[in-house]
């Protein structure tokens, strides 16, 4: 009888600096999720170091079932920015403990595993092997940003990262704005935090003035915020974005 693959949600504060102490884990994650995480001895993660830091925070609430030093953490293969995760990238060896009857935790650097996350390939591999996948409740930066934006939550698309090249990025923004206008569809994107300001600048320079733009920054952090306004209003009163805090960008054209 195989074990299960638990999709364990994470906080949204890893890698964020200059913001003081991270929020209490129980302010972000349900206690039931913390209890499950405390029992797991096998993990697949983007980063083993931050996963150990997460488990230390878990241990402060619910003692780990075994010493942290004996917990096995395997890192997912690195993906190039913009690459599409598939089952092919997830080695079946990562799921060997589940095939031997042990439960495994999958954890993301950005909230909910397998959503805008390379862990989707591991989930696909688990299904192919007949391993039960259990998704646990927790924060998703994309859904929190969409909910707070006031934009269309009935039809939306996450498009990932935009091109780094300025010309290609502007072309892509115009394509997405046209798509948004035709389908009344909210377009959502993210960027590496140190490129937050250039992306915002590109959106303000390229989008039409009447297009609605929303930016959510530092979600679940004490100083987190969301601003939604027309592009014209953003241009009239621009907002500085930090270089070390994740942000989600949404826009809706009319």
ChimeraX commands (.cxc) that place a marker at each C-alpha (Angstrom):
marker #1 position 0.00,0.00,0.00 radius 0.5
marker #1 position 1.56,3.30,-1.10 radius 0.5
marker #1 position 1.90,6.46,0.93 radius 0.5
marker #1 position 0.37,9.78,0.00 radius 0.5
marker #1 position 1.77,12.97,-1.53 radius 0.5
marker #1 position 0.71,15.91,0.64 radius 0.5
marker #1 position 0.78,19.35,-0.99 radius 0.5
marker #1 position 1.82,21.40,2.02 radius 0.5
marker #1 position 1.20,25.16,1.74 radius 0.5
marker #1 position 3.95,27.53,2.78 radius 0.5
marker #1 position 4.06,31.06,4.14 radius 0.5
marker #1 position 4.76,33.89,1.69 radius 0.5
marker #1 position 7.63,35.47,3.62 radius 0.5
marker #1 position 10.68,33.37,2.69 radius 0.5
marker #1 position 13.47,35.49,1.25 radius 0.5
marker #1 position 11.81,38.70,2.40 radius 0.5
marker #1 position 14.28,40.93,4.24 radius 0.5
marker #1 position 14.01,44.12,6.23 radius 0.5
marker #1 position 10.50,43.36,7.46 radius 0.5
marker #1 position 11.24,42.22,11.01 radius 0.5
marker #1 position 10.24,38.85,12.39 radius 0.5
marker #1 position 8.08,36.59,10.20 radius 0.5
marker #1 position 4.42,36.31,11.21 radius 0.5
marker #1 position 3.31,33.60,13.61 radius 0.5
marker #1 position 2.91,30.40,11.58 radius 0.5
marker #1 position -0.60,29.91,12.98 radius 0.5
marker #1 position -1.60,33.31,11.61 radius 0.5
marker #1 position -1.00,32.02,8.07 radius 0.5
marker #1 position -1.47,28.22,8.10 radius 0.5
marker #1 position -4.28,26.12,9.65 radius 0.5
marker #1 position -3.25,24.10,12.70 radius 0.5
marker #1 position -4.25,20.90,10.90 radius 0.5
marker #1 position -1.69,21.60,8.17 radius 0.5
marker #1 position 1.01,22.24,10.77 radius 0.5
marker #1 position 0.19,18.93,12.47 radius 0.5
marker #1 position 0.50,17.00,9.22 radius 0.5
marker #1 position 3.79,18.73,8.37 radius 0.5
marker #1 position 5.18,17.77,11.79 radius 0.5
marker #1 position 4.58,14.09,11.05 radius 0.5
marker #1 position 6.25,13.91,7.65 radius 0.5
marker #1 position 9.76,12.46,7.40 radius 0.5
marker #1 position 10.13,12.78,3.61 radius 0.5
marker #1 position 9.93,16.01,1.63 radius 0.5
marker #1 position 10.36,17.26,-1.93 radius 0.5
marker #1 position 11.14,20.98,-2.12 radius 0.5
marker #1 position 12.51,23.77,-4.26 radius 0.5
marker #1 position 15.08,24.58,-1.59 radius 0.5
marker #1 position 16.19,22.29,1.24 radius 0.5
marker #1 position 17.54,25.16,3.37 radius 0.5
marker #1 position 14.28,27.11,3.46 radius 0.5
marker #1 position 12.34,23.88,4.01 radius 0.5
marker #1 position 14.40,23.20,7.14 radius 0.5
marker #1 position 13.66,26.75,8.27 radius 0.5
marker #1 position 9.96,26.07,7.69 radius 0.5
marker #1 position 10.14,22.84,9.72 radius 0.5
marker #1 position 11.81,24.70,12.59 radius 0.5
marker #1 position 8.80,27.01,12.66 radius 0.5
marker #1 position 6.50,23.98,12.57 radius 0.5
marker #1 position 8.41,22.41,15.46 radius 0.5
marker #1 position 7.83,25.54,17.57 radius 0.5
marker #1 position 4.06,24.92,17.27 radius 0.5
marker #1 position 3.82,21.12,17.00 radius 0.5
marker #1 position 6.93,19.06,17.84 radius 0.5
marker #1 position 8.33,17.15,14.86 radius 0.5
marker #1 position 7.77,13.39,14.92 radius 0.5
marker #1 position 11.51,12.88,14.39 radius 0.5
marker #1 position 14.64,15.01,14.74 radius 0.5
marker #1 position 15.04,17.57,11.96 radius 0.5
marker #1 position 18.45,16.09,11.11 radius 0.5
marker #1 position 16.81,12.80,10.12 radius 0.5
marker #1 position 14.12,14.32,7.91 radius 0.5
marker #1 position 14.91,13.57,4.25 radius 0.5
marker #1 position 14.55,16.51,1.85 radius 0.5
marker #1 position 15.04,16.13,-1.91 radius 0.5
marker #1 position 15.20,19.19,-4.16 radius 0.5
marker #1 position 13.23,19.48,-7.39 radius 0.5
marker #1 position 15.16,19.97,-10.65 radius 0.5
marker #1 position 15.68,23.63,-11.49 radius 0.5
marker #1 position 13.54,25.06,-14.27 radius 0.5
marker #1 position 14.51,27.88,-16.59 radius 0.5
marker #1 position 12.31,30.93,-16.12 radius 0.5
marker #1 position 9.17,30.56,-18.20 radius 0.5
marker #1 position 9.63,26.83,-18.77 radius 0.5
marker #1 position 6.53,24.69,-18.43 radius 0.5
marker #1 position 6.74,22.00,-15.69 radius 0.5
marker #1 position 5.68,18.54,-16.81 radius 0.5
marker #1 position 5.71,15.08,-15.34 radius 0.5
marker #1 position 8.91,14.39,-17.26 radius 0.5
marker #1 position 10.99,16.63,-15.00 radius 0.5
marker #1 position 10.03,14.76,-11.83 radius 0.5
marker #1 position 12.17,11.70,-11.27 radius 0.5
marker #1 position 10.21,8.71,-10.04 radius 0.5
marker #1 position 12.98,8.20,-7.49 radius 0.5
marker #1 position 11.61,11.21,-5.59 radius 0.5
marker #1 position 8.42,9.25,-5.04 radius 0.5
marker #1 position 10.14,6.02,-3.97 radius 0.5
marker #1 position 9.31,6.57,-0.27 radius 0.5
marker #1 position 5.59,6.79,-1.17 radius 0.5
marker #1 position 5.85,3.56,-3.15 radius 0.5
marker #1 position 7.32,2.02,0.01 radius 0.5
marker #1 position 4.37,3.18,2.12 radius 0.5
marker #1 position 5.65,6.50,3.47 radius 0.5
marker #1 position 3.82,9.82,3.17 radius 0.5
marker #1 position 5.72,12.62,1.39 radius 0.5
marker #1 position 5.32,16.38,1.66 radius 0.5
marker #1 position 5.69,18.68,-1.36 radius 0.5
marker #1 position 6.39,22.29,-0.46 radius 0.5
marker #1 position 6.73,25.43,-2.59 radius 0.5
marker #1 position 8.63,28.68,-2.09 radius 0.5
marker #1 position 5.51,30.67,-2.93 radius 0.5
marker #1 position 2.50,29.42,-1.03 radius 0.5
marker #1 position 0.49,26.64,-2.62 radius 0.5
marker #1 position 2.52,23.82,-4.22 radius 0.5
marker #1 position 2.17,23.13,-7.96 radius 0.5
marker #1 position 0.50,26.51,-8.67 radius 0.5
marker #1 position 2.97,28.70,-10.58 radius 0.5
marker #1 position 5.48,26.21,-9.25 radius 0.5
marker #1 position 7.69,23.40,-10.67 radius 0.5
marker #1 position 6.10,20.93,-8.23 radius 0.5
marker #1 position 3.31,20.39,-10.78 radius 0.5
marker #1 position 5.57,17.86,-12.50 radius 0.5
marker #1 position 5.90,15.80,-9.33 radius 0.5
marker #1 position 2.12,15.80,-8.86 radius 0.5
marker #1 position 1.68,14.54,-12.43 radius 0.5
marker #1 position 4.21,11.78,-11.79 radius 0.5
marker #1 position 2.38,10.79,-8.59 radius 0.5
marker #1 position -0.89,10.40,-10.47 radius 0.5
marker #1 position 0.85,8.31,-13.13 radius 0.5
marker #1 position 2.12,5.98,-10.38 radius 0.5
marker #1 position -1.26,5.73,-8.67 radius 0.5
marker #1 position -0.11,7.66,-5.59 radius 0.5
marker #1 position -2.88,9.54,-3.76 radius 0.5
marker #1 position -2.42,13.33,-3.90 radius 0.5
marker #1 position -3.80,15.37,-0.98 radius 0.5
marker #1 position -3.93,19.16,-1.34 radius 0.5
marker #1 position -3.97,21.05,1.97 radius 0.5
marker #1 position -5.47,24.48,2.64 radius 0.5
marker #1 position -3.16,27.48,2.69 radius 0.5
marker #1 position -2.22,30.78,1.05 radius 0.5
marker #1 position -1.83,31.20,-2.70 radius 0.5
marker #1 position -0.34,34.57,-3.63 radius 0.5
marker #1 position -2.19,34.52,-6.95 radius 0.5
marker #1 position -5.64,33.93,-5.46 radius 0.5
marker #1 position -5.09,36.41,-2.63 radius 0.5
marker #1 position -4.00,39.08,-5.12 radius 0.5
marker #1 position -6.94,38.40,-7.44 radius 0.5
marker #1 position -9.42,38.54,-4.57 radius 0.5
marker #1 position -7.98,41.83,-3.33 radius 0.5
marker #1 position -7.77,43.42,-6.78 radius 0.5
marker #1 position -11.46,44.00,-7.45 radius 0.5
marker #1 position -10.87,42.88,-11.04 radius 0.5
marker #1 position -12.72,40.09,-12.84 radius 0.5
marker #1 position -12.49,36.95,-10.73 radius 0.5
marker #1 position -14.83,35.01,-13.02 radius 0.5
marker #1 position -12.35,34.94,-15.91 radius 0.5
marker #1 position -8.62,35.30,-15.38 radius 0.5
marker #1 position -5.30,33.95,-16.65 radius 0.5
marker #1 position -1.91,33.62,-14.99 radius 0.5
marker #1 position 0.77,34.25,-17.61 radius 0.5
marker #1 position 3.85,33.82,-15.43 radius 0.5
marker #1 position 6.90,35.97,-16.20 radius 0.5
marker #1 position 7.04,38.51,-19.01 radius 0.5
marker #1 position 10.11,38.80,-21.28 radius 0.5
marker #1 position 13.10,40.62,-19.79 radius 0.5
marker #1 position 13.95,42.40,-23.05 radius 0.5
marker #1 position 12.17,45.74,-23.01 radius 0.5
marker #1 position 10.89,45.56,-26.60 radius 0.5
marker #1 position 9.66,41.99,-26.26 radius 0.5
marker #1 position 8.07,42.81,-22.91 radius 0.5
marker #1 position 6.14,45.77,-24.33 radius 0.5
marker #1 position 4.94,43.64,-27.24 radius 0.5
marker #1 position 3.74,40.97,-24.83 radius 0.5
marker #1 position 1.94,43.52,-22.66 radius 0.5
marker #1 position 0.08,44.87,-25.69 radius 0.5
marker #1 position -0.90,41.33,-26.70 radius 0.5
marker #1 position -2.22,40.58,-23.23 radius 0.5
marker #1 position -4.10,43.88,-23.05 radius 0.5
marker #1 position -5.83,43.12,-26.34 radius 0.5
marker #1 position -6.73,39.65,-25.06 radius 0.5
marker #1 position -8.04,41.12,-21.82 radius 0.5
marker #1 position -10.17,43.64,-23.68 radius 0.5
marker #1 position -11.68,41.03,-26.02 radius 0.5
marker #1 position -12.57,38.56,-23.28 radius 0.5
marker #1 position -12.99,40.83,-20.24 radius 0.5
marker #1 position -10.31,38.62,-18.71 radius 0.5
marker #1 position -7.97,39.61,-15.89 radius 0.5
marker #1 position -4.31,39.02,-16.76 radius 0.5
marker #1 position -1.96,38.10,-13.89 radius 0.5
marker #1 position 1.84,37.98,-13.78 radius 0.5
marker #1 position 4.79,37.90,-11.40 radius 0.5
marker #1 position 8.43,38.95,-11.50 radius 0.5
marker #1 position 11.62,38.36,-9.54 radius 0.5
marker #1 position 11.37,40.97,-6.74 radius 0.5
marker #1 position 14.40,42.98,-7.82 radius 0.5
marker #1 position 12.65,43.52,-11.18 radius 0.5
marker #1 position 9.38,44.70,-9.64 radius 0.5
marker #1 position 10.00,48.36,-10.48 radius 0.5
marker #1 position 10.98,47.78,-14.14 radius 0.5
marker #1 position 7.87,45.66,-14.69 radius 0.5
marker #1 position 5.62,48.28,-13.14 radius 0.5
marker #1 position 7.30,50.93,-15.28 radius 0.5
marker #1 position 6.73,48.87,-18.42 radius 0.5
marker #1 position 3.06,48.32,-17.57 radius 0.5
marker #1 position 2.50,52.04,-16.96 radius 0.5
marker #1 position 4.30,52.98,-20.17 radius 0.5
marker #1 position 2.49,50.45,-22.37 radius 0.5
marker #1 position -1.05,49.95,-21.09 radius 0.5
marker #1 position -3.92,52.27,-22.00 radius 0.5
marker #1 position -4.81,54.89,-19.43 radius 0.5
marker #1 position -8.28,53.44,-18.79 radius 0.5
marker #1 position -7.01,49.90,-18.15 radius 0.5
marker #1 position -7.38,48.84,-14.51 radius 0.5
marker #1 position -4.06,47.87,-12.88 radius 0.5
marker #1 position -3.68,46.17,-9.49 radius 0.5
marker #1 position -0.48,45.41,-7.61 radius 0.5
marker #1 position -0.34,43.29,-4.44 radius 0.5
marker #1 position 2.92,43.39,-2.51 radius 0.5
marker #1 position 4.01,41.48,0.60 radius 0.5
marker #1 position 0.82,39.47,0.93 radius 0.5
marker #1 position 0.20,38.03,4.43 radius 0.5
marker #1 position 2.96,40.26,5.85 radius 0.5
marker #1 position 2.01,42.93,8.36 radius 0.5
marker #1 position 2.97,45.70,5.94 radius 0.5
marker #1 position 1.46,44.00,2.87 radius 0.5
marker #1 position -0.78,46.04,0.59 radius 0.5
marker #1 position -2.87,46.04,-2.59 radius 0.5
marker #1 position -3.51,49.06,-4.81 radius 0.5
marker #1 position -6.02,49.01,-7.68 radius 0.5
marker #1 position -6.59,51.99,-9.95 radius 0.5
marker #1 position -6.62,53.00,-13.59 radius 0.5
marker #1 position -3.26,53.21,-15.30 radius 0.5
marker #1 position -3.86,56.96,-15.63 radius 0.5
marker #1 position -4.25,57.23,-11.84 radius 0.5
marker #1 position -1.09,55.16,-11.31 radius 0.5
marker #1 position 0.83,57.52,-13.61 radius 0.5
marker #1 position -0.46,60.54,-11.69 radius 0.5
marker #1 position 0.59,59.10,-8.32 radius 0.5
marker #1 position 3.17,56.38,-8.82 radius 0.5
marker #1 position 4.01,53.88,-6.07 radius 0.5
marker #1 position 7.54,52.71,-5.30 radius 0.5
marker #1 position 7.94,48.93,-5.15 radius 0.5
marker #1 position 10.52,47.23,-2.91 radius 0.5
marker #1 position 13.26,45.13,-4.49 radius 0.5
marker #1 position 13.08,42.31,-1.94 radius 0.5
marker #1 position 9.35,41.67,-1.47 radius 0.5
marker #1 position 7.29,39.51,-3.88 radius 0.5
marker #1 position 4.51,41.20,-5.82 radius 0.5
marker #1 position 1.65,40.05,-8.06 radius 0.5
marker #1 position 0.52,42.24,-10.98 radius 0.5
marker #1 position -3.01,42.14,-12.45 radius 0.5
marker #1 position -4.71,44.21,-15.11 radius 0.5
marker #1 position -8.10,44.33,-16.83 radius 0.5
marker #1 position -8.68,46.28,-20.05 radius 0.5
marker #1 position -12.03,47.82,-21.02 radius 0.5
marker link #1:1,2 radius 0.2
marker link #1:2,3 radius 0.2
marker link #1:3,4 radius 0.2
marker link #1:4,5 radius 0.2
marker link #1:5,6 radius 0.2
marker link #1:6,7 radius 0.2
marker link #1:7,8 radius 0.2
marker link #1:8,9 radius 0.2
marker link #1:9,10 radius 0.2
marker link #1:10,11 radius 0.2
marker link #1:11,12 radius 0.2
marker link #1:12,13 radius 0.2
marker link #1:13,14 radius 0.2
marker link #1:14,15 radius 0.2
marker link #1:15,16 radius 0.2
marker link #1:16,17 radius 0.2
marker link #1:17,18 radius 0.2
marker link #1:18,19 radius 0.2
marker link #1:19,20 radius 0.2
marker link #1:20,21 radius 0.2
marker link #1:21,22 radius 0.2
marker link #1:22,23 radius 0.2
marker link #1:23,24 radius 0.2
marker link #1:24,25 radius 0.2
marker link #1:25,26 radius 0.2
marker link #1:26,27 radius 0.2
marker link #1:27,28 radius 0.2
marker link #1:28,29 radius 0.2
marker link #1:29,30 radius 0.2
marker link #1:30,31 radius 0.2
marker link #1:31,32 radius 0.2
marker link #1:32,33 radius 0.2
marker link #1:33,34 radius 0.2
marker link #1:34,35 radius 0.2
marker link #1:35,36 radius 0.2
marker link #1:36,37 radius 0.2
marker link #1:37,38 radius 0.2
marker link #1:38,39 radius 0.2
marker link #1:39,40 radius 0.2
marker link #1:40,41 radius 0.2
marker link #1:41,42 radius 0.2
marker link #1:42,43 radius 0.2
marker link #1:43,44 radius 0.2
marker link #1:44,45 radius 0.2
marker link #1:45,46 radius 0.2
marker link #1:46,47 radius 0.2
marker link #1:47,48 radius 0.2
marker link #1:48,49 radius 0.2
marker link #1:49,50 radius 0.2
marker link #1:50,51 radius 0.2
marker link #1:51,52 radius 0.2
marker link #1:52,53 radius 0.2
marker link #1:53,54 radius 0.2
marker link #1:54,55 radius 0.2
marker link #1:55,56 radius 0.2
marker link #1:56,57 radius 0.2
marker link #1:57,58 radius 0.2
marker link #1:58,59 radius 0.2
marker link #1:59,60 radius 0.2
marker link #1:60,61 radius 0.2
marker link #1:61,62 radius 0.2
marker link #1:62,63 radius 0.2
marker link #1:63,64 radius 0.2
marker link #1:64,65 radius 0.2
marker link #1:65,66 radius 0.2
marker link #1:66,67 radius 0.2
marker link #1:67,68 radius 0.2
marker link #1:68,69 radius 0.2
marker link #1:69,70 radius 0.2
marker link #1:70,71 radius 0.2
marker link #1:71,72 radius 0.2
marker link #1:72,73 radius 0.2
marker link #1:73,74 radius 0.2
marker link #1:74,75 radius 0.2
marker link #1:75,76 radius 0.2
marker link #1:76,77 radius 0.2
marker link #1:77,78 radius 0.2
marker link #1:78,79 radius 0.2
marker link #1:79,80 radius 0.2
marker link #1:80,81 radius 0.2
marker link #1:81,82 radius 0.2
marker link #1:82,83 radius 0.2
marker link #1:83,84 radius 0.2
marker link #1:84,85 radius 0.2
marker link #1:85,86 radius 0.2
marker link #1:86,87 radius 0.2
marker link #1:87,88 radius 0.2
marker link #1:88,89 radius 0.2
marker link #1:89,90 radius 0.2
marker link #1:90,91 radius 0.2
marker link #1:91,92 radius 0.2
marker link #1:92,93 radius 0.2
marker link #1:93,94 radius 0.2
marker link #1:94,95 radius 0.2
marker link #1:95,96 radius 0.2
marker link #1:96,97 radius 0.2
marker link #1:97,98 radius 0.2
marker link #1:98,99 radius 0.2
marker link #1:99,100 radius 0.2
marker link #1:100,101 radius 0.2
marker link #1:101,102 radius 0.2
marker link #1:102,103 radius 0.2
marker link #1:103,104 radius 0.2
marker link #1:104,105 radius 0.2
marker link #1:105,106 radius 0.2
marker link #1:106,107 radius 0.2
marker link #1:107,108 radius 0.2
marker link #1:108,109 radius 0.2
marker link #1:109,110 radius 0.2
marker link #1:110,111 radius 0.2
marker link #1:111,112 radius 0.2
marker link #1:112,113 radius 0.2
marker link #1:113,114 radius 0.2
marker link #1:114,115 radius 0.2
marker link #1:115,116 radius 0.2
marker link #1:116,117 radius 0.2
marker link #1:117,118 radius 0.2
marker link #1:118,119 radius 0.2
marker link #1:119,120 radius 0.2
marker link #1:120,121 radius 0.2
marker link #1:121,122 radius 0.2
marker link #1:122,123 radius 0.2
marker link #1:123,124 radius 0.2
marker link #1:124,125 radius 0.2
marker link #1:125,126 radius 0.2
marker link #1:126,127 radius 0.2
marker link #1:127,128 radius 0.2
marker link #1:128,129 radius 0.2
marker link #1:129,130 radius 0.2
marker link #1:130,131 radius 0.2
marker link #1:131,132 radius 0.2
marker link #1:132,133 radius 0.2
marker link #1:133,134 radius 0.2
marker link #1:134,135 radius 0.2
marker link #1:135,136 radius 0.2
marker link #1:136,137 radius 0.2
marker link #1:137,138 radius 0.2
marker link #1:138,139 radius 0.2
marker link #1:139,140 radius 0.2
marker link #1:140,141 radius 0.2
marker link #1:141,142 radius 0.2
marker link #1:142,143 radius 0.2
marker link #1:143,144 radius 0.2
marker link #1:144,145 radius 0.2
marker link #1:145,146 radius 0.2
marker link #1:146,147 radius 0.2
marker link #1:147,148 radius 0.2
marker link #1:148,149 radius 0.2
marker link #1:149,150 radius 0.2
marker link #1:150,151 radius 0.2
marker link #1:151,152 radius 0.2
marker link #1:152,153 radius 0.2
marker link #1:153,154 radius 0.2
marker link #1:154,155 radius 0.2
marker link #1:155,156 radius 0.2
marker link #1:156,157 radius 0.2
marker link #1:157,158 radius 0.2
marker link #1:158,159 radius 0.2
marker link #1:159,160 radius 0.2
marker link #1:160,161 radius 0.2
marker link #1:161,162 radius 0.2
marker link #1:162,163 radius 0.2
marker link #1:163,164 radius 0.2
marker link #1:164,165 radius 0.2
marker link #1:165,166 radius 0.2
marker link #1:166,167 radius 0.2
marker link #1:167,168 radius 0.2
marker link #1:168,169 radius 0.2
marker link #1:169,170 radius 0.2
marker link #1:170,171 radius 0.2
marker link #1:171,172 radius 0.2
marker link #1:172,173 radius 0.2
marker link #1:173,174 radius 0.2
marker link #1:174,175 radius 0.2
marker link #1:175,176 radius 0.2
marker link #1:176,177 radius 0.2
marker link #1:177,178 radius 0.2
marker link #1:178,179 radius 0.2
marker link #1:179,180 radius 0.2
marker link #1:180,181 radius 0.2
marker link #1:181,182 radius 0.2
marker link #1:182,183 radius 0.2
marker link #1:183,184 radius 0.2
marker link #1:184,185 radius 0.2
marker link #1:185,186 radius 0.2
marker link #1:186,187 radius 0.2
marker link #1:187,188 radius 0.2
marker link #1:188,189 radius 0.2
marker link #1:189,190 radius 0.2
marker link #1:190,191 radius 0.2
marker link #1:191,192 radius 0.2
marker link #1:192,193 radius 0.2
marker link #1:193,194 radius 0.2
marker link #1:194,195 radius 0.2
marker link #1:195,196 radius 0.2
marker link #1:196,197 radius 0.2
marker link #1:197,198 radius 0.2
marker link #1:198,199 radius 0.2
marker link #1:199,200 radius 0.2
marker link #1:200,201 radius 0.2
marker link #1:201,202 radius 0.2
marker link #1:202,203 radius 0.2
marker link #1:203,204 radius 0.2
marker link #1:204,205 radius 0.2
marker link #1:205,206 radius 0.2
marker link #1:206,207 radius 0.2
marker link #1:207,208 radius 0.2
marker link #1:208,209 radius 0.2
marker link #1:209,210 radius 0.2
marker link #1:210,211 radius 0.2
marker link #1:211,212 radius 0.2
marker link #1:212,213 radius 0.2
marker link #1:213,214 radius 0.2
marker link #1:214,215 radius 0.2
marker link #1:215,216 radius 0.2
marker link #1:216,217 radius 0.2
marker link #1:217,218 radius 0.2
marker link #1:218,219 radius 0.2
marker link #1:219,220 radius 0.2
marker link #1:220,221 radius 0.2
marker link #1:221,222 radius 0.2
marker link #1:222,223 radius 0.2
marker link #1:223,224 radius 0.2
marker link #1:224,225 radius 0.2
marker link #1:225,226 radius 0.2
marker link #1:226,227 radius 0.2
marker link #1:227,228 radius 0.2
marker link #1:228,229 radius 0.2
marker link #1:229,230 radius 0.2
marker link #1:230,231 radius 0.2
marker link #1:231,232 radius 0.2
marker link #1:232,233 radius 0.2
marker link #1:233,234 radius 0.2
marker link #1:234,235 radius 0.2
marker link #1:235,236 radius 0.2
marker link #1:236,237 radius 0.2
marker link #1:237,238 radius 0.2
marker link #1:238,239 radius 0.2
marker link #1:239,240 radius 0.2
marker link #1:240,241 radius 0.2
marker link #1:241,242 radius 0.2
marker link #1:242,243 radius 0.2
marker link #1:243,244 radius 0.2
marker link #1:244,245 radius 0.2
marker link #1:245,246 radius 0.2
marker link #1:246,247 radius 0.2
marker link #1:247,248 radius 0.2
marker link #1:248,249 radius 0.2
marker link #1:249,250 radius 0.2
marker link #1:250,251 radius 0.2
marker link #1:251,252 radius 0.2
marker link #1:252,253 radius 0.2
marker link #1:253,254 radius 0.2
view
